[in-house]
Amino acid sequence: MYDLLQDCSGVNITINAGQLREAIDYCVKETRKELNQQIINANTGIYQTNNV
C-alpha cells in the first residue's frame, strides 16, 4: 500500500486512515485518467513510445 502511494505523484503519505483512503482514491482516479487517454490515443492513431 505504501509503495503504491509513493508511485503516485501529488499524494502526501500520512498514517491517518481517512487521508490514506483519499490518497488511494486520488491515485486510482489519476491512473484511470491516464489509461483512458492512452486508449483514446491508440484509437486515434497517436502513439507515444518510451525509448530506453
Summary of the structure (lengths in Angstrom):
residues: 52
radius of gyration: 14.3
end to end distance: 28.0
largest distance: 43.2
contacts: 98
relative contact order: 0.14
helix: 62%
strand: 0%
